[in-house]
Amino acid sequence: MTNQWIGERLKSLHKTKGAMARALGIDPARVSEIIGGRRNVQVAELPVMAEILEIPTEELVGRLVSRRHRSRKDGGGGASFQLAEPPAGDGFVARAVELPARAQLRRDLPIYGSAMGGSDGAFEMNGQVMDYAERPPGLAGARNAYGIYVQGDSMSPRFETGWLVLVNPSRPVRRGDNVVIQLKPRDEHSAPLAFLKVFESRSASTLTARQFNPPRSLEWPNELVVSVHRVVGVADI
């Protein structure tokens, strides 16, 4: 049973098999084998793959197991996950990994205050911690990770107003990644402006990004750019 949905998901996120291979630390050919159903996904690879695909680890496990389960019913090969005996009906129980319950997650992920600041979805990041959220397993070792609430609809339908996006400054940024771009403040009395966009490129002089609503490309001189941090997911709130 193939996993073609993985390739389709990567395409919809403007990501490549090569990017997934680098994140997993494997050869790109192995990613093609996973998509083609010729290689099993290792348990240790699940959180990283889920982060690349921007879906919860539980959802990734469920999709992989459901496809393997159907393959077994059709007389396919062995499974890469242990499955409990299916209950009545078409359900199944995945037992690939044990994920901590929400109550067990540390509530130490800072959420920085933000306010609408202008056109193109700009918002002000005042640097103040307004709250803390549960830290998902994928950010367990990320010391500088943080969250911000989406402001405006420039990134709709990928991100909607009020969603809490998770940011990991330690992750490398590549073309097609969702990012938070922070610019220098307009003056000494202003808070830095930030933008939630899709990273396109960075030359010796300019950073280029794009948005969805309305579709357009944006550019900033490098001397105005303070940081470019990668968005790694959306919190379940």
Secondary structure as the mmCIF struct_conf table of DSSP 4:
data_model
#
loop_
_struct_conf.conf_type_id
_struct_conf.id
_struct_conf.beg_label_comp_id
_struct_conf.beg_label_asym_id
_struct_conf.beg_label_seq_id
_struct_conf.end_label_comp_id
_struct_conf.end_label_asym_id
_struct_conf.end_label_seq_id
HELX_RH_AL_P HELX_RH_AL_P1 GLN A 4 SER A 12
TURN_TY1_P TURN_TY1_P1 LEU A 13 HIS A 14
HELX_RH_AL_P HELX_RH_AL_P2 LYS A 17 LEU A 24
TURN_TY1_P TURN_TY1_P2 GLY A 25 GLY A 25
BEND BEND1 ILE A 26 ILE A 26
HELX_RH_AL_P HELX_RH_AL_P3 PRO A 28 ILE A 35
TURN_TY1_P TURN_TY1_P3 GLY A 36 GLY A 37
BEND BEND2 ARG A 38 ARG A 39
HELX_LH_PP_P HELX_LH_PP_P1 ASN A 40 GLN A 42
HELX_RH_3T_P HELX_RH_3T_P1 VAL A 43 GLU A 45
HELX_RH_AL_P HELX_RH_AL_P4 LEU A 46 LEU A 53
TURN_TY1_P TURN_TY1_P4 GLU A 54 GLU A 54
BEND BEND3 ILE A 55 ILE A 55
HELX_RH_AL_P HELX_RH_AL_P5 THR A 57 LYS A 73
TURN_TY1_P TURN_TY1_P5 ASP A 74 GLY A 75
BEND BEND4 SER A 80 PHE A 81
STRN STRN1 LEU A 83 LEU A 83
HELX_LH_PP_P HELX_LH_PP_P2 ALA A 84 PRO A 86
BEND BEND5 ALA A 88 ALA A 88
TURN_TY1_P TURN_TY1_P6 GLY A 89 ASP A 90
STRN STRN2 ALA A 94 ALA A 94
BEND BEND6 ALA A 96 ALA A 96
HELX_LH_PP_P HELX_LH_PP_P3 LEU A 99 ALA A 101
HELX_RH_3T_P HELX_RH_3T_P2 ARG A 102 GLN A 104
BEND BEND7 LEU A 105 LEU A 105
STRN STRN3 LEU A 109 MET A 116
BEND BEND8 GLY A 118 SER A 119
TURN_TY1_P TURN_TY1_P7 ASP A 120 GLY A 121
STRN STRN4 PHE A 123 ALA A 133
HELX_LH_PP_P HELX_LH_PP_P4 GLU A 134 PRO A 136
HELX_RH_3T_P HELX_RH_3T_P3 PRO A 137 LEU A 139
TURN_TY1_P TURN_TY1_P8 ALA A 140 GLY A 141
TURN_TY1_P TURN_TY1_P9 ARG A 143 ASN A 144
STRN STRN5 TYR A 146 TYR A 149
BEND BEND9 GLY A 152 ASP A 153
TURN_TY1_P TURN_TY1_P10 SER A 154 ARG A 158
BEND BEND10 PHE A 159 PHE A 159
TURN_TY1_P TURN_TY1_P11 THR A 161 GLY A 162
STRN STRN6 LEU A 164 ASN A 168
TURN_TY1_P TURN_TY1_P12 PRO A 169 SER A 170
BEND BEND11 ARG A 171 ARG A 171
TURN_TY1_P TURN_TY1_P13 ARG A 175 GLY A 176
STRN STRN7 ASN A 178 LEU A 183
BEND BEND12 ARG A 186 ASP A 187
TURN_TY1_P TURN_TY1_P14 GLU A 188 HIS A 189
BEND BEND13 SER A 190 SER A 190
HELX_LH_PP_P HELX_LH_PP_P5 ALA A 191 PRO A 192
STRN STRN8 LEU A 193 ARG A 202
BEND BEND14 ALA A 204 SER A 205
STRN STRN9 THR A 206 PHE A 212
TURN_TY1_P TURN_TY1_P15 ASN A 213 PRO A 214
STRN STRN10 PRO A 215 PRO A 221
HELX_RH_3T_P HELX_RH_3T_P4 ASN A 222 LEU A 224
STRN STRN11 VAL A 225 VAL A 234
#
